[in-house]
Amino acid sequence: MQFIAYKNYVQVFAYIFRWDTLAAIRHNNARNPMALAHAIMTALIDDDLSGYELAKSFDVSLGFFWRASHQQIYQELRKLAERGLLRGEKVSQSGKPNKIIYGLTEEGREALAQWVYDSSRMQEAKDDMLVKLYNLGDDNISHMVSEIEKRRDEMMQRLYLYERIRRTHYAKPDVLPVRRQGVYLALRCGITGGEQFLAWCDEALKRLAQIQSAQA
């Protein structure tokens, strides 16, 4: 197997994928919980929702840009309520367990409005497929081709969903309220990023095919 030689290979590798331990700890402890909290509060701007309704809504909206399990969402809902940023109202259900409907408090709305002014930083990529490409060799090219093809198919499915959302809800962005235009821009970011990823997949598959042809 052949490897590309870098003078400071390990340092470069660690920087690209954020495997520096202290940086990772600061990243996870200082940024991730707050980002999830504000994503949840954003999802509650217009409607009060139960934890289940919020989790399902999250899957097909903000979840495209900030991944969180349903368990993480439920835990964060309780924390936000304890901090007074959300209110929780118990609702009785016939034949079912009681549920809690969550909504933003005035304090929560003020905190969310202020958070918008905080600085944002680019998220560093963490992708095992890219790490695998650092280990590309004669014996695993076919496997990597399969992985990239699978990723390409997955992105095509996601782009199909993005486009369906755009056509259904954001076909005429010029007439949308200001905040909905912000949602439209986030959606467009997902679409253009997905299109760029497809272009990269095509380039990668072409390159790997050339390598395989040279080996034949």
N, C-alpha and C positions, 0 to 999 in steps of 0.2 A: 504494500500500500504506500502511495506517495503522499507526502504532506507538504503544504506550503510553508516555507521557512520565514518566520518573522523574527527580527532582532529581539523584540519584547513580546513574543507571541502570547504568553500567559496573561500579561497585563492588558494587552489589547483585547483579548478574548473576554476577560473579566469585565472590562469597561463596557463592551458592546452589550453583554447580556446581564449586567448588573449583578454579578455574583460576588461582589465585594460585600463581606458579611456586615460590616457596620452600616454601609449604605442601605443594604436590604432591610436591616432592622429599623433604621430611621424611616425608610420609605413605608414599611408596613405599619409601624406604630403611629407615625405622625400623620400619614396621609390617607390610608385606606379607610379607617373607620369613619373619618369625617366625610370623605367622599360618598360613602354609602349612606350616611345620615342625610346628607343634603340631597342625594338622589331620591331617597324615600320621601323627604319633605316636598321635593319638586313634584313627585307623582301625586301628592295630595293637594296641590294648589287649587284645583277646580272642584274636586269631589271628595267627600268623606268615604272611606273604604274599610272593609274588614281586612284582616291580615291575609286571608286567602285571596280576596279580590285584588288586593294590592300586589301580591306575589304573582298572580296570573297576568295582571296588567303589566307588571315589570318585565315579564318574559318577552312581551311583544312590543316594548317601547324602549324605556331607558336601559333595559337589560342588554340591548344590542351594543351599548357603549360602556356599560359598567356591570360586570357579571357578579351575581350574588346568589347563593342558594336560598331556598325558601326558609330554612332554619336561620340563616344569617339575618334575613329580613325580619322575621318574627322577633328575634333577639334585639335587633336595633329598634324596632317599634316600641318595645317595652322600655328600653333605655331613654328614648326620646320622650316618652310619656312621663317617666320619672323626673326628667329634667324640665318638664313643664313646656316643652316645645310642641307636644301633641296632647290632645285630650282623647280619652277613651270612654266610649259609652257602651255599656253592656246591653245587648239586645237578646231577649228570650226568643227561642225558636221551638215550635211545636214538634216534638219527636226528634229533635236534634240538640246537640250541645249548644249552650249559649255562645254568642259570638260578640266580639268587641269591634265597634266601628270607630276608626281613628280619623281625626281631623286636625288641621293646623290650629294652634292657638295664636292669639295676636303676637305673643312673644316669639312663636315659631316663625310667623311670617316676617317679623322684623329681622330675626336672625338670618333667614334665608335671603332677604333683600340685601343685607349687609355682606353676606358671604359672596355675592356676585362680584363685589369689588376686590375680593382677595385675588392675589396673583395666581395664575395657573402655570403649571410646568408640563412639558411633554412627558408622556409616559414612556418609559423604556420598554423595548420589546423583550418578551420572554417566550420563546418558541422552540420546542424541542426539535422540530424539523430543521430549523436553521442550524442548530447545534450539530445535528446529524450530518449536515452538508460539510461541516468542518472535518468530518471523518469519511468523506467520500473516497472510495477506492474501487479498484477493478472488480472486486467481488460483490459489491453491494449496489452498483449502479441501477440494476433492474429493480431492486427493491425501492430505491429512492424515486425512480420514475413512477412506480405505483403509488407511493405516498403523495407525490406532487399532483398526480392525476386525481387522487381522491380529494385532496384539498381544493383542487380546481372545481370539481363537481359540487363540493359543499358550498363554495363561494358563489357558484352559479345559482344554487337554490336560495341562498340568502339574498342575492341581488334581485331574484325574481320576487321575493317577498317585499324587499324595499320598494321595488318599482310598483308593486300592487298597492302598497300603502301610499306612495306618492300620487298615483293616479286617482285613488279613492278620496284622499283627504287634502292633498296639496297640489292639485292640478293647476290652480290659479293662485300662485303665491302672492301676487301683487294685491289681491283683495283680502288677504288674511289679516287678522289682528296682529299687532306687533309681536306679542309673545309667540303666537303660532308661526310667525315667520322665522323666529329663532329655532323652533322645532324643525321647520323645513330646512334650515341651514344645517342643522345637525344631521338630518336625514341625507342631505346632499353630500355631506362629508363621508357618511357611510357608503354611499353609492360610488363616489369618485375613488375612495380608497379601495373598494372592492374591484372596481374596473382596473385600477393600477395593479392590484394583486393578480388578476387574471392575466394581464400583460406580462407580469414577471413569471407566472407559471408557464406561459407559452415560450418565453425566452429560455427558461430553465430546461424545459422539455426538449427544445431544439438543441441546446448545448449538450445535454446528456445523450441525445440521439447521435450527434456528431462524434462524441467520444466512443459510443458503442460501435459506430460504423468503422472508426479507425482501428478498433480492436479486432474486427471481424477478419 
